[in-house]
Amino acid sequence: HGDVFRAPKFLPLLAAILGTGWQLVTLVMGVVLFAVAGPLHGEVHEERGEVLHAILVFYSLSSIVAGYASGSYFKLYFATTPAGRSKGGAAAGGTTQWQLTMGLTVLLLPTILVSILSVLNFIALCYQTIYYIPFLVLLKLFFLWVFVSVPLCILGTLLGRHAKLGGKKSDPFPCRVNAIPRPIPDDVQWYGVPANLIPFAGLLSFGSIFIELYYILTSLWNYKFYHVYGFLLGVYAILCLVVCMTTVIVVYFSLNSENYLWQWTAFYSGSSTALYVFLYSIYYFVFKTSMNGLVQTSFYFGYMLLISLGVGTLCGTLGHWSANKFVRTIFQNVKVD
């Protein structure tokens, strides 16, 4: 119990990833609800680019969610680090760590997007196709990010930094964290090793969405309209439920084997769904499409890589959230002498 709430390795990176994950959770939920409400504002498949505009709006506005989630998570665990325990370290090293967390939250997702889309745009320009993004559009997107997304993300991080996470208690954790970490035993059963359980967790999560994933890919790559957004909302809810349940099981077996490094294990357990999504996209490309050539192949796998990374971050965040609730609940009921 004295090591369960110890800060995970690479705390600023994990905080930024979880912040981005909560932003994607909000983004997906907002876009799906916007599409479900189609009869009120017009069906989204009737006007070209309406879903894309909704994605841009929800992404920009949900940046405050990313900042708050990453800032509050970093504040929660920084107090358990060696720098957070010492007064001088908390003042000197804490400022640098806060800046790193804020910078990673602001730049992590845009850097990945820009890197992949720049390669695709360069290929489209070389082959003189109509699929490249014009310079003025890129400039508008840059201004939208600089003047809307970045300030909201910074504001969210500051709000998370000053949030009261422990309620009336001074210590936000049910158990005190020991100063010296305890060694993790090596001689455990195969089901006590997280690397053996994580692939099964991702497979179960993927099994809950792969049928709907086929119709989504068909609408993306085979010129067919997708209009059953209410059913998509139900599948999204099922995915969230399955990811949370499978992650709790993986974390339980890890803790039962005296492995207290559950934070990254919980994230990997949920994000392993992305691996199966990308493998399924390879199967779909080979057997369900007739694409060939560098342009079509690069665009297909470039966008599917972005989708897979997004699904992995989203599911990993949900898995970490459910594991955090589970660990807190069981250790609140443990009587420590």
N, C-alpha and C positions, 0 to 999 in steps of 0.2 A: 504493500500500500504506500510505502514511502517513496516510490519511484514512478508510480503510475502517471502522476501529473507533472512529470519532469518535462522541460521544454524539449521539443523535437530538434533534431539536427537541421541546419539550414532554416532556422525559424523565419527570417525575412522572406525567403523564397516560398516556403509553404504558406505563409500569411498572404503573400501576393497571389499565389495560385488559387487559394480558397476565396479570396476577394473576387478574382476574375470568375471563379465558378459561380458564386452567388449572383454576379452580374449576368451570367449566361442563363441561370435559372430564371431570373426576373425577365430577361429578354425573351426567352422561349415562351414563358407563360403569357407575357403581354402580347406577343405576336399571334399566338394560337387563339387567345381570347378575342383579339382584334379580328381574326379571320372567322371565328365562330359567330361574331356579331355582324357578319356580312349583310344579312337582310336589313339591318338598320342604316348602314352607310353605303351599301352597294357591294356586291360580291367581289372578292379580291381577285378572282381569275378573269373578271371582265375588263379590267383596266391594267395595261402593261406596267409593271414595275411598282404596283401598289404595295406588295409584300416587302419588296426591297426598301421602299421608303419607310415602311413601318419598322423594319429592322434597324435602319439608321437612327430613327427617332428614339426608339426604345434603348438602343445601345448608348446613345449620348446621355439620355436622362438617367439610365441605370448606373452610370459611372459613380454616382454618389453611394450606391449600394456596395460597389466594389471597394471604394475607399473606406467606408465604415466597417465592413466585414474584415478587411485586412488590418486596419488600425486597431480594432478591438481585440482581434485574435493575437496580434503581436503584444499588446499591452497585457493580455491575460497571462502569457507564458514568459514574458521577459523578466518578470520578477523572480522566476525560478532559475535563471541563468546565473553564472558566477558574476557577470558584470552587474546584473540587477540586484544581487544580494548586497554588494558593497555600495556605499553611498557615493564614493568617488566614481566608481565604474558606471553607476546608474546615470550620473550626470554627464560624464565624458563619452563613454562608449554608447550610452543609450541614444544620444542625439544622432550619432552616426548611423546606428542601426535603424532608427526611425526614418531618417532620410533615405536609407537604402530600401526600406520597406515601401515607402511612398513612391520612390522612383520605379521600383519593380512593378508595383501595381499599375502605375500610369503607363509604362512602356511594354509590359510583357505581351499582352494580346495584340496591340497595334504593331509591334515589331514582327511577330510571327505572320500577321496578315500582310504587312507590307513586303516582307521578304518573299513570300510565295507569290503574291499577286504581281510583284515586279518582274519575276522570272516569266510568268505567264504573259504579262504585257509585252515584254521584250520579244518573246517568241511570236506573239501575234503581230507585232510591228514588222519583224523580219519577214514574215510570210504575207504581209499586207492584207490581213483579214479584217473583218468588221468587228471582231470581238475584243479589240484593244480598248482601254479606257482612255478617253481624251484628256489632255493636260488640264483643261479648265475644270473638268469634273474632279480630277485629283486635287486641284487647288481648292475647290469648294469643300471637299472632304477633309483636307488638311485644316482649313479654317474652322470647320465644324468641330474637329477634334481639339484644336488649340483653345478655342474660345468657349466651348461648351463642355466637352468631355473632361479635359484636364482640370479646369477649375472645380468642377463638381467632384472629381475624384480626390483632389487635394482637400476640399471641404469635408468630404466624407471621412478621410483619414484623420483629420483634426478632431472631428466629432467622435470617432472611435477611440482616439487617444485619450479623450477626456470623459469617456463614458464610465458610469459607475457599474462595474461588472459584478461586484460581490454583493450588491444589495445593501442590507444593513450590516453585513459581516465585513470585517476588514480583509479576510482571506477568501478569495473567490472559489477555492478548492475545498472539497470535503475533507481531504487528508493533507497533512503537512508533508512537504517534499524534503527528503534527506539531502544533506550537503554532499555526501559521497555516493555516487551511483553504485548499485549492487551489480555484480557480474551476472550475465545471463547464462543459464546452463545450456550445454551443447547436447547432452544425451537425452533427447526428447523423441517421442514418437513422430512418425511422418506427418500426422495431422496436426502436430504442434509447430511445424515449420511454416511460416506464412507463405513462402514461395510455392509450396505445394497446394495451398488452398486458394490462392488468388485466382489462378486460371479457371477454377470451377465456379467461383463467384461471378466472374465476367461472363462465363458461358450461360449461366442461369439468367442473368440480366439480359443478355442478347436474345435468349430464347423467348423473352416476353415481347420483343419488338420486331423480330426479323420478318414476320409476315407483313406488317405495316411498312417496314423499311423497303420491301420490294415495290410497293405502290408509290412510295415517295421517290425512289430512284427512277421508276418508270416515268413519273411526272417531270423529273429533272432532265432526263437524258433521252426519252423516247417520245417527246412531243404530245403528251397526254395531260389533260387537266386533272388536278387534284382538288376535290371540293368537299370531302367528308371530314371537315375540320373538327366536328363534334366527336367523331370516333377517334381522331388523332388526340384530342384532349384526354379521352379515357385511356388510351394507350400510354400517354405521357404519365398519367397518374399511376398506372400499373408499373411502369418502369421505375418511378420513384420509390414505390412500395417495395418492389423486388430488390432494388439496389440497397435500400436501407436494411432489409431483413438479412440478405446474404452477407453484408459487411459486418453486421452485429455477430453473426455466427463465426466469421473468420476471426474477429477481434476476441471473442470469447475463448476460442481454442488457443489463441496466442497468449492471452492472459493466464489461461489454465496451465500453460507450459512455462509460466514465470517469465514471459517475455513482455516487458512493460513498454516496449517501443511500438505503441499501437497507432500513433498518429499517421505516420507514413503508410503503415500497413493498411489502415482504413481507407486512405486515399487511393492506394494502388488497387485495393480490392474493388472499389467502384469504378475506377478509371480503366480497369482491364477490359471493360465492355468495348472500349474503342478499338482494341486489337481485333476483336471479332467483327466489328463493323467494317474495318478496313479490309479484312480477309474476305468478307462477303462482297465488298465492292469489287475485288479482283475477280471473284467468281461471276459476278454480274457482268463485268466488262468482257470476259471471255465468252460466256455462253448466252448472254441476253442482248448484246449490242453488236453492231457491225462496224465499230469504229476502227480506224487505222490511221497511220501517219503520225508524225511528231506533234502536230497541233492538237488533234483530237485526243491523243493519248495523254499529252502533258496537261491539257485542260481538265480532263476527266480525273486523273489521279491527283492533280493539284487541288482541285476543289474537294475531292473525297478525303484528302489528307486534312484539309481544314475542317471538314465536317466531323471526321473521326477525332481530331484533337478537341473540338468543341464538345462532342459527346463525352469524351473521356474526362475532361475537366468538370463538366456538369455532374456526371455520375460520381466522380471521385469526391466532389464537394458534398453531395448528398450522403454518400457513404460515411464521410468523416463526421458530418453532423449527427447522423444516427448513432455512430459509435461513441461520439462524445456524450450524447444523452444517455446511452446505455451504461457507459463507464461511470458517469456521475451518479446515476441512480443506484447502481449496485454498491458503490463505495460510500454513499450517504447512509446506507443501512448496515454497514459493517462497523461493529464495535471494536475500537482500537484501544488496547490497554496502554 
